[in-house]
């Protein structure tokens, strides 16, 4: 039922996106705002507030929960409407900072590893890069079923590709793409339990992080760069940091660099991190498992 409803919404927005771009974007975000106002009246608001309180006990957890729920509601409709985005829609909703760092990463010809987290509307990161002409493939874990089929069609509608770890050899396929000087997108704040991992201190708690990608970076000699998406002043701001390479003895230094970068951002803007919607993930952080 939910899939049929989403398909109906997508059909309606396909018509709406024939309007001038400012009107289409306004109506897209209006739907997100309505969805947010409904969500904040449901148990989701209470659960999200409790999650923030566990990690940031001194903060205004209710306000943080509202901001995260609003960002999530807007992000749902942005993803649903992504197949209809043209240049003018990207210009109205997105801002890219540090695009030159993408070119620096790819200059050696060995591909690039985009390392990011579930912040802002992270789902649009491959789309905006594809829009600017970069070849990027995201590593995803997408179970079979009509809902993920719809989501994946939206994700790849602007030309990006995906490697689904449930039905592909992620390491082999990634090595091939990197050898073709393409970009691989990795979300570092999930997947620790399903792959090689290591415990680090993050937000003053012991958490497991996936480290299997380090072997990929070392063997391919691809450049790595940190990236973040944040919703700021009505726009999605995509920031790409300068690239770096990872030698065989660099693991500790690289993990510390990544930890410091993302921790600083989450401490300043915890409402941007989608993990606070997930009670199990927050519990795992609190318990250090």
SETI-857190 format. One record per atom (N, C-alpha, C): x, z, y; residue in three letters. Coordinates in steps of 0.05 Angstrom, whole numbers, padded with zeros to 5 digits, always signed. Example, Ala and Ser with C-alpha at 12.3 -4.5 7.8 and 13.67 -1.06 7.14 Angstrom:
<bafis>
+00264+00156-00114ALA +00246+00156-00090ALA +00264+00156-00066ALA +00257+00142-00045SER +00273+00143-00021SER +00258+00157+00001SER 
</bafis>
This chain:
<bafis>
+00016+00000-00024UNK +00000+00000+00000UNK +00017+00000+00025UNK +00039+00017+00025UNK +00056+00018+00049UNK +00069-00008+00054UNK +00077-00023+00033UNK +00090-00048+00036UNK +00071-00069+00048UNK +00046-00069+00039UNK +00026-00088+00050UNK +00021-00082+00080UNK +00020-00056+00086UNK +00016-00048+00114UNK +00040-00057+00132UNK +00064-00053+00122UNK +00088-00062+00137UNK +00089-00092+00140UNK +00081-00107+00119UNK +00080-00136+00121UNK +00059-00145+00142UNK +00037-00131+00143UNK +00017-00137+00163UNK +00028-00132+00191UNK +00041-00109+00194UNK +00053-00104+00220UNK +00073-00125+00228UNK +00089-00133+00208UNK +00109-00153+00214UNK +00097-00180+00222UNK +00075-00187+00209UNK +00061-00211+00216UNK +00051-00210+00245UNK +00040-00187+00252UNK +00029-00183+00280UNK +00052-00185+00300UNK +00075-00173+00293UNK +00097-00174+00312UNK +00110-00201+00312UNK +00107-00217+00291UNK +00116-00244+00293UNK +00101-00260+00314UNK +00076-00253+00318UNK +00060-00266+00339UNK +00068-00254+00366UNK +00071-00228+00367UNK +00078-00214+00392UNK +00105-00225+00403UNK +00124-00230+00386UNK +00150-00239+00395UNK +00150-00268+00405UNK +00127-00280+00406UNK +00124-00306+00420UNK +00119-00302+00450UNK +00113-00277+00457UNK +00110-00270+00486UNK +00138-00269+00499UNK +00139-00268+00525UNK +00165-00264+00539UNK +00179-00240+00528UNK +00205-00241+00526UNK +00221-00221+00513UNK +00216-00192+00523UNK +00214-00188+00550UNK +00208-00160+00559UNK +00182-00149+00549UNK +00161-00166+00547UNK +00135-00157+00537UNK +00137-00151+00507UNK +00151-00168+00492UNK +00154-00163+00463UNK +00169-00137+00458UNK +00190-00132+00472UNK +00206-00108+00468UNK +00190-00083+00476UNK +00175-00086+00498UNK +00158-00063+00507UNK +00137-00056+00485UNK +00124-00076+00474UNK +00104-00071+00454UNK +00116-00061+00428UNK +00140-00069+00422UNK +00155-00059+00398UNK +00160-00029+00401UNK +00171-00022+00425UNK +00177+00006+00429UNK +00153+00023+00434UNK +00131+00011+00444UNK +00106+00026+00446UNK +00096+00035+00419UNK +00098+00017+00400UNK +00090+00024+00372UNK +00108+00047+00362UNK +00134+00045+00368UNK +00152+00067+00360UNK +00145+00093+00373UNK +00137+00092+00399UNK +00129+00117+00413UNK +00104+00129+00401UNK +00085+00112+00395UNK +00060+00122+00382UNK +00066+00135+00355UNK +00083+00122+00340UNK +00090+00132+00313UNK +00104+00159+00316UNK +00122+00161+00336UNK +00136+00187+00341UNK +00116+00209+00348UNK +00097+00203+00366UNK +00078+00224+00374UNK +00061+00233+00351UNK +00056+00216+00332UNK +00041+00224+00308UNK +00060+00241+00290UNK +00085+00231+00286UNK +00103+00245+00268UNK +00109+00273+00276UNK +00110+00278+00303UNK +00117+00305+00312UNK +00094+00325+00307UNK +00071+00315+00299UNK +00049+00333+00293UNK +00047+00338+00263UNK +00065+00327+00247UNK +00065+00330+00218UNK +00086+00350+00209UNK +00086+00357+00184UNK +00107+00376+00173UNK +00135+00365+00176UNK +00138+00339+00181UNK +00165+00328+00184UNK +00179+00341+00208UNK +00164+00346+00230UNK +00176+00359+00253UNK +00187+00387+00246UNK +00171+00402+00231UNK +00179+00429+00224UNK +00204+00429+00206UNK +00204+00410+00187UNK +00227+00408+00168UNK +00252+00400+00183UNK +00250+00381+00201UNK +00273+00371+00216UNK +00284+00393+00235UNK +00266+00408+00247UNK +00274+00430+00264UNK +00290+00450+00248UNK +00280+00457+00224UNK +00294+00476+00207UNK +00321+00466+00200UNK +00324+00440+00195UNK +00350+00429+00188UNK +00370+00432+00211UNK +00361+00427+00235UNK +00379+00431+00258UNK +00387+00460+00261UNK +00368+00478+00257UNK +00374+00507+00260UNK +00395+00516+00241UNK +00396+00504+00217UNK +00416+00512+00197UNK +00445+00505+00206UNK +00448+00483+00221UNK +00475+00474+00228UNK +00481+00482+00257UNK +00461+00482+00275UNK +00465+00489+00303UNK +00446+00511+00311UNK +00451+00536+00302UNK +00432+00557+00306UNK +00428+00565+00335UNK +00446+00558+00353UNK +00443+00565+00381UNK +00429+00543+00397UNK +00424+00520+00385UNK +00413+00498+00400UNK +00383+00499+00401UNK +00371+00483+00418UNK +00341+00480+00419UNK +00334+00461+00397UNK +00329+00472+00373UNK +00325+00455+00349UNK +00300+00438+00351UNK +00279+00449+00364UNK +00254+00433+00366UNK +00258+00409+00383UNK +00273+00412+00405UNK +00279+00389+00423UNK +00296+00368+00409UNK +00316+00377+00394UNK +00333+00359+00379UNK +00317+00344+00358UNK +00298+00358+00345UNK +00282+00345+00324UNK +00264+00323+00337UNK +00253+00329+00361UNK +00237+00309+00375UNK +00253+00284+00380UNK +00277+00288+00390UNK +00294+00265+00398UNK +00302+00248+00373UNK +00307+00262+00351UNK +00314+00248+00327UNK +00290+00233+00316UNK +00267+00245+00316UNK +00243+00232+00306UNK +00236+00208+00324UNK +00240+00211+00349UNK +00234+00188+00367UNK +00253+00165+00362UNK +00279+00171+00359UNK +00299+00151+00352UNK +00292+00137+00326UNK +00284+00153+00306UNK +00277+00141+00280UNK +00253+00123+00282UNK +00233+00132+00296UNK +00208+00116+00299UNK +00214+00089+00313UNK +00230+00090+00334UNK +00238+00066+00348UNK +00255+00048+00329UNK +00272+00060+00314UNK +00290+00045+00296UNK +00274+00030+00274UNK +00253+00043+00264UNK +00236+00030+00244UNK +00225+00004+00254UNK +00214+00004+00278UNK +00202-00020+00289UNK +00223-00041+00297UNK +00246-00031+00306UNK +00268-00050+00312UNK +00277-00065+00287UNK +00278-00051+00265UNK +00286-00064+00240UNK +00264-00083+00231UNK +00239-00074+00233UNK +00217-00091+00224UNK +00215-00117+00240UNK +00222-00115+00266UNK +00221-00138+00284UNK +00247-00155+00284UNK +00267-00145+00271UNK +00293-00158+00273UNK +00293-00188+00265UNK +00277-00196+00246UNK +00276-00225+00240UNK +00268-00243+00263UNK +00254-00231+00283UNK +00244-00247+00306UNK +00263-00245+00330UNK +00285-00230+00328UNK +00302-00227+00351UNK +00317-00253+00358UNK +00317-00259+00384UNK +00333-00280+00395UNK +00353-00268+00415UNK +00369-00284+00427UNK +00390-00274+00446UNK +00379-00256+00467UNK +00355-00263+00478UNK +00344-00247+00500UNK +00335-00220+00490UNK +00326-00218+00465UNK +00318-00192+00454UNK +00342-00174+00449UNK +00363-00185+00439UNK +00388-00169+00435UNK +00398-00160+00463UNK +00397-00177+00483UNK +00407-00169+00509UNK +00391-00146+00521UNK +00365-00145+00515UNK +00348-00124+00526UNK +00351-00097+00511UNK +00359-00098+00486UNK +00360-00074+00470UNK +00387-00065+00462UNK +00408-00081+00464UNK +00434-00075+00454UNK +00456-00078+00474UNK +00477-00062+00472UNK +00501-00064+00488UNK +00525-00060+00469UNK +00545-00077+00472UNK +00569-00075+00454UNK +00593-00067+00471UNK +00607-00046+00462UNK +00631-00036+00475UNK +00654-00039+00456UNK +00675-00052+00465UNK +00699-00055+00448UNK +00699-00079+00429UNK +00685-00100+00437UNK +00684-00124+00420UNK +00712-00135+00415UNK +00730-00132+00434UNK +00757-00141+00431UNK +00771-00129+00407UNK +00763-00104+00400UNK +00775-00091+00377UNK +00768-00104+00351UNK +00745-00117+00350UNK +00738-00133+00326UNK +00757-00156+00322UNK +00763-00169+00344UNK +00782-00192+00343UNK +00810-00182+00335UNK +00818-00159+00346UNK +00844-00148+00339UNK +00846-00142+00309UNK +00824-00131+00298UNK +00823-00124+00270UNK +00826-00148+00252UNK +00814-00170+00261UNK +00814-00195+00244UNK +00838-00212+00249UNK +00853-00207+00270UNK +00876-00224+00277UNK +00896-00227+00255UNK +00903-00207+00239UNK +00923-00210+00218UNK +00913-00228+00195UNK +00886-00233+00194UNK +00875-00250+00173UNK +00870-00237+00146UNK +00868-00210+00146UNK +00864-00195+00121UNK +00837-00181+00121UNK +00819-00188+00139UNK +00793-00176+00140UNK +00793-00149+00154UNK +00769-00137+00156UNK +00767-00112+00170UNK +00746-00094+00157UNK +00751-00068+00157UNK +00733-00048+00146UNK +00720-00033+00170UNK +00694-00037+00173UNK +00679-00023+00194UNK +00669+00003+00183UNK +00678+00025+00194UNK +00672+00052+00183UNK +00653+00066+00203UNK +00629+00072+00194UNK +00609+00084+00212UNK +00593+00105+00198UNK +00572+00115+00212UNK +00554+00135+00201UNK +00525+00128+00208UNK +00507+00144+00197UNK +00478+00140+00201UNK +00470+00150+00229UNK +00479+00137+00250UNK +00472+00146+00277UNK +00458+00124+00292UNK +00443+00132+00313UNK +00428+00112+00329UNK +00411+00095+00310UNK +00412+00069+00315UNK +00400+00050+00296UNK +00422+00035+00282UNK +00435+00049+00264UNK +00458+00037+00249UNK +00450+00012+00234UNK +00424+00009+00227UNK +00415-00015+00213UNK +00420-00041+00228UNK +00422-00039+00255UNK +00425-00063+00271UNK +00454-00071+00275UNK +00473-00054+00266UNK +00501-00060+00270UNK +00509-00087+00258UNK +00503-00092+00232UNK +00510-00119+00221UNK +00496-00142+00236UNK +00471-00137+00245UNK +00456-00158+00258UNK +00469-00166+00285UNK +00477-00146+00301UNK +00489-00153+00327UNK +00516-00167+00323UNK +00531-00159+00302UNK +00556-00172+00297UNK +00552-00201+00287UNK +00532-00205+00270UNK +00525-00232+00261UNK +00516-00249+00285UNK +00501-00237+00303UNK +00492-00251+00327UNK +00515-00261+00343UNK +00537-00246+00344UNK +00561-00254+00359UNK +00580-00272+00342UNK +00571-00279+00318UNK +00587-00298+00302UNK +00606-00287+00282UNK +00606-00260+00278UNK +00623-00248+00258UNK +00610-00249+00230UNK +00627-00252+00210UNK +00617-00252+00183UNK +00620-00224+00172UNK +00598-00211+00166UNK +00598-00183+00158UNK +00580-00179+00134UNK +00590-00162+00115UNK +00575-00155+00092UNK +00573-00124+00091UNK +00549-00114+00087UNK +00545-00085+00086UNK +00545-00076+00057UNK +00556-00052+00052UNK +00554-00040+00026UNK +00530-00022+00026UNK +00511-00028+00008UNK +00486-00013+00007UNK +00480-00003-00021UNK +00461+00016-00022UNK +00450+00025-00048UNK +00420+00021-00046UNK +00411-00001-00057UNK +00382-00008-00054UNK +00369-00010-00082UNK +00353+00009-00089UNK +00339+00007-00115UNK +00319-00016-00115UNK +00313-00027-00138UNK +00293-00049-00140UNK +00266-00040-00131UNK +00250-00059-00121UNK +00223-00052-00113UNK +00216-00067-00088UNK +00190-00070-00083UNK +00181-00086-00060UNK +00188-00074-00033UNK +00190-00047-00030UNK +00197-00036-00005UNK +00226-00043+00003UNK +00245-00040-00015UNK +00272-00047-00009UNK +00276-00077-00006UNK +00260-00092-00020UNK +00261-00121-00016UNK +00254-00129+00012UNK +00234-00116+00023UNK +00226-00121+00051UNK +00248-00111+00070UNK +00258-00087+00065UNK +00279-00076+00082UNK +00304-00094+00082UNK +00312-00103+00058UNK +00336-00120+00056UNK +00332-00147+00070UNK +00308-00158+00068UNK +00303-00183+00083UNK +00306-00179+00113UNK +00297-00157+00123UNK +00300-00151+00151UNK +00329-00147+00158UNK +00343-00132+00142UNK +00371-00126+00147UNK +00388-00151+00149UNK +00383-00170+00132UNK +00400-00195+00130UNK +00388-00218+00146UNK +00367-00214+00161UNK +00353-00236+00174UNK +00369-00250+00195UNK +00390-00237+00206UNK +00407-00249+00226UNK +00432-00262+00215UNK +00435-00261+00188UNK +00457-00275+00176UNK +00478-00258+00162UNK +00475-00232+00164UNK +00494-00214+00150UNK +00488-00215+00120UNK +00506-00205+00104UNK +00503-00204+00075UNK +00504-00175+00066UNK +00498-00171+00040UNK +00499-00144+00029UNK +00512-00144+00001UNK +00525-00123-00005UNK +00533-00117-00033UNK +00519-00092-00042UNK +00501-00096-00061UNK +00486-00073-00072UNK +00502-00060-00095UNK +00510-00035-00091UNK +00527-00023-00111UNK +00513-00018-00138UNK +00487-00021-00138UNK +00472-00018-00163UNK +00473-00042-00181UNK +00480-00065-00170UNK +00480-00089-00186UNK +00504-00107-00181UNK +00524-00097-00167UNK +00548-00113-00161UNK +00573-00097-00165UNK +00595-00110-00168UNK +00621-00097-00169UNK +00632-00096-00140UNK +00627-00073-00127UNK +00633-00070-00099UNK +00662-00076-00093UNK +00680-00065-00109UNK +00708-00067-00104UNK +00717-00097-00106UNK +00710-00110-00128UNK +00718-00138-00132UNK +00706-00156-00110UNK +00680-00153-00104UNK +00667-00170-00084UNK +00679-00165-00057UNK +00685-00140-00050UNK +00696-00133-00024UNK +00724-00145-00021UNK +00740-00144-00042UNK +00767-00155-00040UNK +00766-00185-00034UNK +00747-00199-00046UNK +00744-00228-00042UNK +00736-00233-00013UNK +00718-00218-00002UNK +00709-00222+00026UNK +00731-00215+00046UNK +00746-00194+00040UNK +00768-00187+00058UNK +00790-00208+00057UNK +00794-00220+00034UNK +00815-00241+00032UNK +00806-00266+00048UNK +00780-00268+00052UNK +00769-00290+00069UNK +00768-00283+00098UNK +00779-00260+00105UNK +00780-00249+00133UNK +00753-00243+00144UNK +00736-00231+00127UNK +00710-00223+00136UNK +00709-00192+00140UNK +00687-00183+00150UNK +00683-00154+00155UNK +00666-00142+00133UNK +00674-00117+00126UNK +00658-00101+00107UNK +00648-00076+00122UNK +00622-00071+00121UNK +00611-00047+00134UNK +00606-00025+00114UNK +00616-00001+00121UNK +00614+00022+00103UNK +00603+00046+00118UNK +00583+00059+00107UNK +00572+00084+00117UNK +00586+00107+00104UNK +00601+00123+00119UNK +00619+00143+00107UNK +00605+00169+00101UNK +00580+00173+00110UNK +00567+00199+00107UNK +00548+00200+00083UNK +00550+00180+00065UNK +00535+00181+00040UNK +00552+00170+00017UNK +00543+00174-00007UNK +00557+00163-00030UNK +00579+00180-00042UNK +00583+00204-00031UNK +00605+00221-00041UNK +00601+00229-00069UNK +00575+00234-00077UNK +00570+00244-00104UNK +00572+00222-00125UNK +00570+00197-00116UNK +00570+00175-00136UNK +00597+00161-00138UNK +00617+00171-00123UNK +00643+00157-00124UNK +00666+00177-00121UNK +00690+00167-00119UNK +00713+00185-00114UNK +00708+00200-00087UNK +00714+00226-00087UNK +00708+00241-00063UNK +00729+00263-00058UNK +00727+00274-00034UNK +00745+00296-00027UNK +00730+00314-00008UNK +00736+00340-00009UNK +00723+00359+00008UNK +00739+00363+00034UNK +00724+00361+00057UNK +00736+00365+00083UNK +00719+00385+00098UNK +00730+00395+00120UNK +00714+00413+00138UNK +00702+00396+00159UNK +00675+00397+00161UNK +00660+00381+00181UNK +00639+00399+00193UNK +00638+00402+00219UNK +00619+00419+00232UNK +00621+00448+00222UNK +00647+00456+00217UNK +00653+00483+00208UNK +00642+00489+00180UNK +00638+00468+00164UNK +00628+00472+00137UNK +00644+00453+00118UNK +00646+00461+00093UNK +00660+00444+00074UNK +00640+00423+00063UNK +00647+00398+00066UNK +00629+00377+00056UNK +00645+00357+00040UNK +00632+00344+00021UNK +00644+00323+00005UNK +00641+00297+00020UNK +00663+00281+00020UNK +00661+00254+00032UNK +00672+00234+00012UNK +00661+00211+00012UNK +00671+00189-00006UNK +00698+00179+00004UNK +00716+00175-00015UNK +00743+00166-00008UNK +00752+00141-00024UNK +00733+00130-00040UNK +00740+00107-00056UNK +00748+00083-00040UNK +00737+00081-00015UNK +00743+00058+00002UNK +00772+00058+00011UNK +00786+00081+00010UNK +00814+00082+00018UNK +00831+00064+00000UNK +00825+00064-00025UNK +00841+00047-00043UNK +00836+00017-00036UNK +00811+00011-00028UNK +00805-00016-00020UNK +00821-00024+00005UNK +00823-00006+00024UNK +00837-00011+00049UNK +00867-00014+00043UNK +00878+00003+00026UNK +00907+00002+00020UNK +00914-00023+00004UNK +00898-00031-00015UNK +00905-00054-00031UNK +00901-00080-00016UNK +00880-00082-00001UNK +00875-00107+00014UNK +00892-00109+00039UNK +00902-00087+00049UNK +00917-00086+00074UNK +00899-00094+00098UNK +00873-00092+00094UNK +00855-00098+00116UNK +00857-00077+00138UNK +00851-00085+00163UNK +00849-00066+00185UNK +00824-00050+00182UNK +00825-00025+00190UNK +00801-00008+00191UNK +00795-00001+00220UNK +00770+00003+00226UNK +00763+00012+00253UNK +00738+00029+00252UNK +00737+00048+00269UNK +00714+00066+00271UNK +00693+00054+00289UNK +00668+00058+00282UNK +00646+00047+00298UNK +00623+00067+00299UNK +00608+00066+00320UNK +00585+00084+00323UNK +00563+00070+00338UNK +00538+00075+00331UNK +00515+00066+00345UNK +00501+00090+00357UNK +00495+00090+00383UNK +00480+00112+00395UNK +00459+00100+00413UNK +00436+00114+00414UNK +00415+00105+00432UNK +00419+00120+00459UNK +00424+00104+00480UNK +00430+00116+00506UNK +00415+00100+00528UNK +00400+00115+00544UNK +00386+00104+00567UNK +00370+00079+00560UNK +00356+00081+00537UNK +00338+00059+00529UNK +00351+00036+00515UNK +00377+00038+00510UNK +00391+00016+00495UNK +00406+00027+00472UNK +00411+00010+00452UNK +00429+00017+00430UNK +00457+00009+00438UNK +00475+00028+00439UNK +00503+00022+00447UNK +00520+00023+00422UNK +00532+00000+00416UNK +00550-00003+00393UNK +00579-00002+00403UNK +00594+00018+00394UNK +00621+00022+00403UNK +00640+00017+00380UNK +00660+00000+00384UNK +00680-00007+00364UNK +00707+00002+00374UNK +00720+00019+00359UNK +00746+00031+00367UNK +00769+00013+00358UNK +00793+00017+00369UNK +00816+00001+00362UNK +00822+00003+00332UNK +00832-00019+00320UNK +00837-00020+00291UNK +00863-00005+00284UNK +00865+00002+00258UNK +00889+00014+00248UNK +00892+00007+00219UNK +00916+00008+00208UNK +00920+00002+00180UNK +00925+00028+00165UNK +00921+00027+00139UNK +00922+00052+00122UNK +00944+00047+00101UNK +00966+00061+00104UNK +00987+00060+00084UNK +00982+00078+00061UNK +00999+00076+00041UNK +00994+00091+00016UNK +00997+00122+00020UNK +01011+00130+00040UNK +01015+00159+00045UNK +00999+00169+00069UNK +00979+00153+00077UNK +00965+00159+00102UNK +00938+00173+00098UNK +00931+00179+00073UNK +00904+00189+00068UNK +00896+00214+00085UNK +00914+00234+00085UNK +00907+00259+00099UNK +00904+00254+00129UNK +00922+00238+00140UNK +00920+00232+00169UNK +00895+00216+00176UNK +00888+00197+00159UNK +00865+00180+00164UNK +00839+00196+00162UNK +00837+00214+00142UNK +00813+00230+00139UNK +00811+00249+00163UNK +00833+00260+00173UNK +00832+00277+00196UNK +00823+00262+00221UNK +00833+00237+00224UNK +00825+00221+00246UNK +00796+00214+00246UNK +00786+00207+00223UNK +00757+00200+00220UNK +00740+00225+00225UNK +00748+00247+00213UNK +00733+00272+00217UNK +00732+00280+00246UNK +00754+00280+00260UNK +00754+00288+00288UNK +00737+00270+00305UNK +00737+00244+00300UNK +00722+00225+00316UNK +00692+00229+00313UNK +00683+00229+00288UNK +00654+00232+00283UNK +00644+00260+00289UNK +00660+00280+00284UNK +00652+00308+00289UNK +00647+00312+00319UNK +00665+00301+00335UNK +00662+00303+00364UNK +00636+00290+00374UNK +00629+00268+00362UNK +00604+00254+00370UNK +00579+00270+00361UNK +00580+00279+00337UNK +00556+00294+00326UNK +00553+00321+00341UNK +00575+00334+00348UNK +00572+00359+00362UNK +00560+00354+00390UNK +00567+00332+00402UNK +00556+00326+00429UNK +00527+00316+00428UNK +00521+00301+00406UNK +00494+00288+00404UNK +00484+00290+00375UNK +00477+00314+00367UNK +00468+00318+00339UNK +00442+00303+00334UNK +00426+00298+00355UNK +00400+00285+00351UNK +00403+00255+00344UNK +00428+00245+00345UNK +00433+00217+00337UNK +00437+00214+00308UNK +00441+00236+00293UNK +00450+00234+00265UNK +00425+00237+00247UNK +00420+00216+00232UNK +00396+00215+00214UNK +00397+00235+00191UNK +00421+00246+00185UNK +00423+00265+00163UNK +00405+00289+00167UNK +00399+00296+00192UNK +00382+00319+00196UNK +00353+00315+00189UNK +00346+00291+00180UNK +00320+00285+00169UNK +00319+00292+00139UNK +00342+00295+00127UNK +00344+00299+00098UNK +00351+00328+00091UNK +00331+00342+00081UNK +00334+00370+00075UNK +00356+00374+00053UNK +00357+00357+00034UNK +00377+00360+00012UNK +00405+00357+00023UNK +00410+00337+00041UNK +00436+00333+00052UNK +00445+00357+00069UNK +00426+00367+00085UNK +00433+00390+00101UNK +00439+00415+00084UNK +00423+00418+00063UNK +00428+00441+00044UNK +00455+00438+00032UNK +00463+00414+00025UNK +00489+00409+00013UNK +00512+00416+00032UNK +00508+00410+00058UNK +00527+00417+00078UNK +00530+00447+00081UNK +00507+00461+00082UNK +00506+00490+00085UNK +00519+00504+00062UNK +00514+00494+00038UNK +00525+00507+00014UNK +00553+00497+00007UNK +00562+00476+00021UNK +00589+00466+00016UNK +00593+00453-00011UNK +00572+00439-00020UNK +00573+00425-00046UNK +00573+00396-00043UNK 
</bafis>
